Amino acid sequence: MVVLSTVRCNPRGTIGFVADPRRLNVAITRPRRGLVVVGSPRTLVAKSQEWQEFFEWAEEQVSQS
């Protein structure tokens, strides 16, 4: 189980290194048994198309189970 904290707090509202698609790819593809993402989906989606796609995929997985 991997817990990924994407929590950011700064005056500009930037999401830092988690905006990099390569880092997102590594973070979500390495866990073998489970992944828990802690953060604000609204903030992540507003700053990154890749996060939007990730959350859409995750919603599909939930609705299929």
Steps between C-alpha positions, in 0.01 A plus 500: 500500500630843405365829635568793266463841659434773246417757765641840416456833671637817347372845405511432125298180515763304307527125541877471467666179390172307474419706190776317311337221294809280538482516879127426494566198278760362742280567803193321366665210319745375766264385778422130470219454749334835547528875467344767719520856370463775760431848369250730340366366171365846415846657531680219317254496210514878463878488456557177304326317215672178608338518841163556331551181301610310810189600695274412206663157484462455876130591486447240226668235716273580793184493289594161351540330837 
